[in-house]
Amino acid sequence: MLSTLATELTTANVMNVQLSEALKVLSRELKQQDEFEKEKSRYELFRTGQNDMVFKLRADAANGQPDHFICPVCLNRDKLVSFITGEGDYKRCQTSSQHTFTFGKTHYNRPTRGSGW
């Protein structure tokens, strides 16, 4: 009977340690989720001139950062804040070059015959 009690006590202690570890992991995950939601709330959905959807830093949440855009794919799928960079009409995600965004549409004047081209 005493050995049965000792076995049950050991089992309870092991379960207590496992529960404690599970709570630590859950607490850490909740903290990370909360931090992500705080960071995400600094951005608002923005429609580019060519109807691509990106996230733009809200002016009231800039905290000294310059205006910038972040990738909606990385933010929503991977919970990652990834800057959109580039010059001109076409920009891309710093994390994945497959995530491209069109901000404008420059019209080029084609040279006509006899214009030296």
C-alpha positions in Angstrom: 0.0 0.0 0.0 2.8 2.4 0.8 4.5 1.7 -2.5 1.3 2.3 -4.4 1.0 5.7 -2.6 4.6 6.6 -3.5 3.9 5.7 -7.1 0.8 7.8 -7.2 2.7 10.7 -5.6 5.5 10.4 -8.1 3.0 10.3 -11.0 1.2 13.4 -9.6 4.5 15.2 -9.3 5.5 14.4 -12.9 2.0 15.5 -14.1 2.4 18.8 -12.1 5.8 19.4 -13.8 4.3 18.7 -17.2 1.4 21.0 -16.5 3.7 23.7 -15.3 5.8 23.5 -18.5 2.6 23.5 -20.7 1.5 26.7 -18.9 4.8 28.4 -19.5 4.6 27.5 -23.2 1.1 28.8 -23.4 1.9 32.0 -21.5 4.8 32.6 -23.9 2.6 32.0 -27.0 -0.1 34.3 -25.6 2.5 37.0 -25.0 3.9 36.6 -28.6 0.4 36.8 -30.0 -0.4 39.9 -27.9 2.8 41.6 -29.1 2.0 40.7 -32.7 -1.5 42.1 -32.4 -0.1 45.4 -31.0 2.3 45.7 -33.9 -0.4 44.8 -36.4 -2.6 47.5 -35.0 0.0 50.1 -36.0 -1.0 49.5 -39.6 -4.1 50.1 -41.8 -5.1 48.5 -45.0 -4.2 50.7 -48.0 -5.2 50.4 -51.7 -2.5 51.4 -54.1 -3.2 53.3 -57.3 -3.4 50.0 -59.2 -5.8 48.4 -56.6 -3.2 46.2 -54.9 -3.8 45.9 -51.2 -1.0 46.5 -48.7 -0.6 47.7 -45.1 0.5 51.2 -44.4 1.9 52.5 -41.1 -0.7 54.7 -39.4 0.5 58.3 -38.9 -0.7 58.3 -35.3 1.3 55.1 -34.6 4.6 55.9 -36.3 6.6 56.4 -33.1 9.3 58.3 -35.1 9.4 55.7 -38.0 9.2 57.0 -41.5 6.1 56.2 -43.7 6.3 52.7 -45.0 4.3 49.8 -46.3 4.4 46.2 -45.2 3.4 43.0 -47.1 -0.1 41.7 -46.4 0.8 38.1 -47.3 3.6 37.9 -44.7 1.6 39.8 -42.1 -1.6 37.6 -42.4 -0.1 34.3 -43.2 3.3 34.3 -41.4 2.6 36.9 -38.7 5.7 38.7 -40.0 6.2 42.4 -40.5 8.1 42.6 -43.8 8.8 45.9 -45.5 7.8 46.6 -49.1 10.6 48.3 -50.9 11.4 49.6 -54.4 11.3 52.7 -56.5 8.7 53.8 -59.0 5.5 51.9 -59.8 6.6 48.4 -58.8 7.6 47.4 -55.3 8.3 44.0 -53.6 8.4 42.4 -50.3 11.8 42.2 -48.6 11.1 38.6 -47.4 9.7 37.1 -50.7 10.4 38.5 -54.1 7.2 36.7 -55.2 5.1 39.2 -53.3 5.0 42.2 -55.7 2.8 45.2 -55.6 2.0 47.8 -58.2 1.6 51.3 -56.9 1.2 53.3 -60.1 1.2 53.0 -63.8 3.7 55.1 -65.7 2.7 55.7 -69.3 5.7 55.8 -71.7 5.6 57.7 -74.9 6.7 55.5 -77.7 9.0 57.2 -80.1 7.5 57.6 -83.6 9.3 57.0 -86.9 11.5 59.8 -87.8 12.1 60.9 -84.2 15.6 59.7 -84.2 14.9 56.4 -82.5 
